[in-house]
Amino acid sequence: MNKFSKIGFVLAMAGSAVGLGNAWKFPTMVGNNGGSAFIVLYLVLTFGIAFVAFLAELSIGKLGETDPVHSLYKLAPKHKKQWSLAGFFMIGAVLIASFYMVVIGWIVKYIYISFSSLPSDTTQSGAIFESLLFSEALNSILCFTLVFIIVFYVVSKGIKSGIERLNVWMMPTLFILLLVMFFYSLSMGDGFLKAVSFLFVPDFSKITPEIVLQALGLAFFSLSMGVCVVPTYAASLPDGTNLVKSTLSIIFINILIGIMMGLVVFTFVFAYSGDTTQGGPGLIFVSLTTLFAKLGVAGNVLAVAFFTSLLFAGITSAVSMIEPFAFYLINKFGFTRKKALVMIAVFVYILGIFCVLSYYKPTSENFVFFNKPFFDVLDYLTSNIIMPLAAITFSIFVGFVLKKEGLFILFSTFMSKNLFEIWYFMLRFVVPVAVFAIMLYQILK
Ligand code: PFF
């Protein structure tokens, strides 16, 4: 049977969770929302809500032991067909893959840039980034294609010899690269201390309802929830795996890497008096590269290490986005893995090219939908609509449709009766309401 090993599962799931989100969504949101108070809030929401919902998604995969659509069908006591449709939230993962791999493509380009001379001021640096986005469609497409080939090659090898093997070496390597940068940041004295106080001394006056909702959204995205990655990987869990401990390890690794990335990024920002509120790609592609440039050759080495760690973080996440739908096509139509992947690949490739063209100046006008470039439409649709809807549906399914006794049997070896009761209550009443609140907010704002 093509199953993960226990450690393979934790690494693969952590590999999915740790991604571009940790590198720029997390530091950016921390930066924009007053630092440490946001981290405290993020931790509370991660443990209070995302953790609860994550266990629900795990139980669908573990109890169903097949792809999300068939697992839901198998587990629902009635209205099987209707419930099984919720498995199609996995299409969200394929949509994310299309634009996410374009961004990993930019990272490839930045690894290349890091070998030569880095831009030394933000105007020059901004111009390089803008030129990649708005004028160099061919370069973007080439880099995207390279990433696309690697990702599909890995998934074509299956869970054990593809996804697990990739994660078993990429995740530790990523961690070592990050450690190197972390120790380098430590040696930067004042900058590092400022980064620490920025990240760890809480200022709760900054927390508004809006920020609570943003932090919850980040917690879901960052743990790859709501698009069927968790149930898909859980279907290949070896028996006897401690579900609670594994989930806590995944969450711990995800937070640790987010915080380390944050410390590295902000140490540089403070050391060279960069702008802490500059967000998103700007923080990483524009600011950070100019800060590296100030260090001469050491800066080039650090830049290569930094972008390579981002590349690894991105690739281990991207493979997880493809697997759910591939698994479904194989089960439903009896396709070989290759055939299923070719179908998904065509779809992802076309959407990916559309994403590139939606930023490329000469064609951008043709790729505007709902007043947004196609790239942003996919991002919005997946993070703000599909992910939260799926999280609500899965928590209702596990909380109200599945039998409580079955869930207790699944979890009883890993948690006490009281803890189980708390989890069950949170799953039924806190998670759906909280997620509904984020969704409503995102739509109305
Ligand atoms: N968790 C990934 C990140 O933080 O970058 C993003 C992600 C991966 C979202 C896999 C969804 C997914 F299915």
Boltz pocket constraint, residues with backbone or C-beta under 6 A from the ligand:
constraints:
  - pocket:
      binder: B
      contacts: [[A, 16], [A, 17], [A, 18], [A, 19], [A, 20], [A, 21], [A, 22], [A, 93], [A, 96], [A, 220], [A, 221], [A, 222], [A, 223], [A, 224], [A, 225], [A, 227], [A, 229], [A, 317], [A, 318], [A, 320], [A, 321]]
      max_distance: 6.0
